[in-house]
Every structure is written in C-alpha cells, then in structure tokens.
Amino acid sequence: MLSYRHAFHAGNHADVLKHFVLTQVLDYFNQKDKPYWVIDTHAGAGLYQLDAGFAAQNAEWVNGIAKLQQAQHLPTALQQFLHTFQKACPQAAQNLYPGSPFFARALLREQDKLRLFELHPADYKILLENFAGEGRQVKIEMQNGFEGIKACLPPPTKRAVVLIDPPYELKEDYRHVAKCLQDCLKRFATGTYLVWYPLLQRAEPLQMVEALKKLCPNNWLNVTLSIKAPSKDGFGMYGSGMFIINPPWSFPKMLQETMPVLRDLLALDEVANFTLSHQIS
C-alpha cells in the first residue's frame, strides 16, 4: 500500500515532475487556436497550504519546488514552469502550492474546458470552494475518475489532455489505470493521456508501464526521475514517472535538455538519475 494523499506531498519532487510535464503539454496544445478539454481523474483539493496542515508535517516541498525557485540559469522550459506556478497561485496568496487543477486553469484559454473528478468527500468539498465562481468552464464531480471519464470521451472539441493520477493506495490501482486507458483509447484514440506513477521496490509500476506501451505501441513516451537510492528496507518512494500516450513530437528533445537539470537540482544522493524512452511515430 502506498498512502499518497495529495496534501502530504504537495510541492515535492514528484509534483514538480508531474506538473512540469503537464504544463509543457498544455503549452503545446495552446499553440493552436482550436479549443480543447483538460480532464483530471483524481483532482485532489486543488490548492495546498505548505506551512500548515498535512503538507507541513514532512515539508517535502523544501526538497522539491523550493529548490527550483532558488535555482538560477534554468532552461527555458523550466523558467516557463515557474512562471505558470506563480500564475496558478491566487494573487496575494503565500505559501501555497497549486495542484494539477490550478496549473491547468492557469493555462486554459476562454474557449477551453476543465473537467475535474475527486472521490474523497473532504477534498471534493475543498476543491469546490477553491473553484467557487468559475462558472461553466470548470465542472467538478464527486466521482471515481476511472468511471467518470467515460462520459467525457470523445470530447466535443476532439482535442483533450487527460491526467490520470490515482493515489495507488491499493495495488489494484495499477490495473485500473491500464484498464481505464484501454477503454479511453477505444472511445478517443487521438487524445493525449498522461499517467503519473511512483517508483517503488515492487513490480506493479513497471508492469503497468509495459502494459501501457502495448496499448499504443507506436506513440508513447516514458520519463522517470529518481532522487535517491531505494531504501534498504524496501519501503518508500524513491522517485516517480510520467507515461504519455500521444505525446507532443517535441518532447524528447525538450526533456533531454531539462531532465539533467531537474536531476541535479532535486537529487538527495549520488544515485539520483532519470530515464527517458519513447516511440513516437
């Protein structure tokens, strides 16, 4: 079991990788005027207070987003990410970290839509409060995103970015991700699908990645970031990955330039590393 409530880990290394990749995909989609949908299957609360509550218990953001903010001479893509990070936080707010819904909202244009699913009652309530007054552009449902996404595909726009980011508290979640994506691709084969997953000393994450490759063998990208060596007791997350189906064609080059910088900034020991593999037709 991996306990991964968003609030406990807000702004950590995994959030940095996930949200960097997400915002780069949305920047790419914004290069065309055509509208699109962003669908987040496990949206969380949307905003997280870093100096209080769950996030303050482990202060993982100190070795995550804080290191990026303190860095100088960053590649253009990482500078863009920090700009979006500032834009995603409400004006005059301090010590907040935006979740994926607010990163997406920061980059959405007037013609785009945001669809959010969150099953946890407390997080759903906070998510509603955080998006109060947004109007019809943002729709939030208290539902299991694995099921709720079915009604969203294909979107009327025929363009969509889908983020699948479950907590993986149960090992069945890995199979749920693969099954969900298999169904999604039958409904909407040309969507861009982003899957976040933890790096653990167990077989399920790697088995899931291999299953995802088979779903779209000619158009995928997989990037991982390890910040430290796996623990000797075999427990805990030592990194994370993002698997993309139908990735932007420009991503391999962009990630080759930025991942060494992220690795060096976020490394906790000399074993820290990244991997990048892809098959893009």
N, C-alpha and C positions, 0 to 999 in steps of 0.2 A: 504494500500500500504506500502511495505517495500522497501525503497531505499537502495540497497546493492551492489553498485559498489565496486568491489574488493579493489580498491586503497584506499578508505576512511577508510577501516577497517583492512588494512594489518598488520599482526602480532598480532591481538587481541586474546581474549580467544577462539573465535570460530575458528580462523585459527589454533591455537595451537591444539585444539581437532581434527579438520578435518585432518590436516597434520600429526599429531601423528598416528591416526588410519590408514591413507593411507600408511605411510611409514612402519608401522608394517605389513600390509597386503603384501606389496611388499617384505619385508624381508622374509616373509613366502614363497612367491612364488619363491624367489631366492634359497630356499633350494633344489629345483630340477633343474637339468640341462636343462630340456625342455624349449624352448622359449615361450614367452607369449606377448600379446599386453596390453598396457595401453591406455584406451580411456577416454578422458576428454571432456564432452559435453559442458562445459561452462568454457573455459580455462582462460579467462581474459588476462592480459598483460604479465603474466609470472614472472616479477620482479617488485618490488615496492621500491621507494626511501622513507625511513622513515622520513627523516629530511627535506623534501621539498614536495611541491605539495599537493595532496589530503590527503595523509597519515599523513602529519604534522598538518593538521587542528584540528584533535581531539587527535592525538598521542595515539591512543588506544593500540599500541604496548607496551607502558610503563607498562600497566597492563596485558600484555599478554606474548609475547616471552621474554621480558626483565626480567620478574620475574623468568622465567625458567632458563635463563642464569645465574642469580645471585644465584640460589639455590645450596645447597651442599647436598651430600649424597643421590643423586637421585637413584631410582630403575634403574636396568639395561636397561629396555625398554626406559625410558626417557633419559638416557645417550646416547643410540643409536640414538634417535631422534635428540638430539642436535648435534651429530656427523654428521648426514645426513644434518641437517640445514647448518652447516659450509661447507660441501661438495657441497651443492646445490647452494651456492653463488659463483659467479665468483671470481677467485683469485685476491687479492689486492682490491676487492670491499669493501666499507664501508657503513654502514647504509642502507643496502638493506635487504628486506625480499623476499624470493622466494615464488612464488605461486605454486600451485599443479603441473603445468607442469615441473618446475625446480626441485621440490622434486622428481618427478617421474624420470626425466632424470638422477638425481644423482645416482639412484639405478638400472637403466637399464643396462643390460649386452649387449655384442656385438650382441647377437642373438635375442634380444627383440626389439619391435617396440612401438612407441609412436604416437598416433593419437589425434590431438587437434582440437576442434571446438570453434570458437568465432564469434559471430554475430555483435558485436559492432565495427564499422569501425575503430575508433581510437585505441581501444585495439587490434584489429586484426593487424593493422599496426605495433604497438609496439611489439606484440608477434612475428611477422615475423622478425623484427630487432633483437630481443633478441635471436632468434634461427638461425640467419644467419650462414651459413656454416655447419649446422648439417648434411646435406646430406639426404639420403633416409630413414634413421632410424626414422626420425621425419617428419610427414606430418601434415600440418596446413591448415585448410579450413575456409573461412568466410561463415559460415552457422549455422543455428539453430541446435544445437546438438541433440535436440529431434528428428529431421528428419535425420540428417546426420549419426547418429549411425546405422541406418538400413542397410547401405551399408557395415558396418564393421562386422556384425554378421551373421553367426558364423565366427570367425577369422580362418585363415588357420592353426594356431597353436593349435586350440581347447583349448587354455588357455587364459584367459583375466581378467583384473581388470578394471571395468568401474566406473568412478566417475561421479555422476550426482549432479551438484552444481549450480542450477539456482539462479538468484537474488531474486526470489519471489517478484518482484515489483508488480506483478498482482496476485490476489488470484487464478486465473486460473492456475498458475504455479503448484500448489499442485495437481490439477487434471491431468495436463500434465505429471508430474512425474509418477504418478500411471499408466496412460495410456501407457507411454513410456516403463516402466518396464514390463508391461503385454506383450507388443509386443516383447521386448527384450528376455523375458523368452521363448516365443514361438520359437524364432529364435535360441537361445543359452541358454538352461536351466541350464548348469553347470558353467556359468560364475560367478565371484564374483562381486556383484554390491554394491557400496557404495553411499548412499544418505545423503547429508548434509541438515539440515533444521534448521530454527530459532525457538527458544522458545518465543512465544508471548501470550498475553492475548486474544486469539481468537481461534476459533475451528479448522480452516483449518489444522494446522500442525498435531494435534493429529488425526484428521480424516484421513489424508494421511497415517500416521503410521499404523493405523488399516487396511487400505486398502492394504498396502504393506505386512502386516502379512498374509493376506488371499491369496496373490499371491504365497507364498512359505511357507505354514503353518508349515513345519517340519524342516526348515533350515534358521533361521534368528537370528539376534542379534540387540538389540537397546540399545544405550548408550547415556545419556544426561548429560550435565554439566550446572548447574545454578550458576552464580557467585554472584547473589544478589536477593533480593526480587523484585517481579514485581512492577512497579511504580504505585503510587496511581491514576494517571490519566489514566491508562490503556494502555499507549502507550510505544513503545520501546521494544527492545530485551533484555531479562534478562539472556539468555543462548542459547545453541544450542544442536543439537543432531546429531548422525550418526546412520543410519539404514543400516545394512549389510544383503544382501541375499547371502547365501552360504558362511558364514564366516569361517575362519580357526578354527579348533576344539580347538586350544589352547587359543583362545581369552578370554573366560570368566575368566579363572584363571589370565591371564595377566592383564586384566582390573580391576579385583578385587584388584590387588596389586597396580596398578598405579593411578586409579581414585581418591582414597582418597588423594593422594599426590597432584594431579592436583587441586582438590577442595581447599585444604588448601593453595596452592600457589597463586591461582588466585581469591580467594574469596574477595569480596568487602564488605560483611557484614556477620553476623552470620547465615543468612538464606541460604547461599550458600550450594549447595548439588549436588549429582549426582545420577543417577538411572542406573541400568543395568538389562536387562531382555533378555532372549534368549530361543530359542527352536532349538537345534542342534541334528540332527539325526545321 
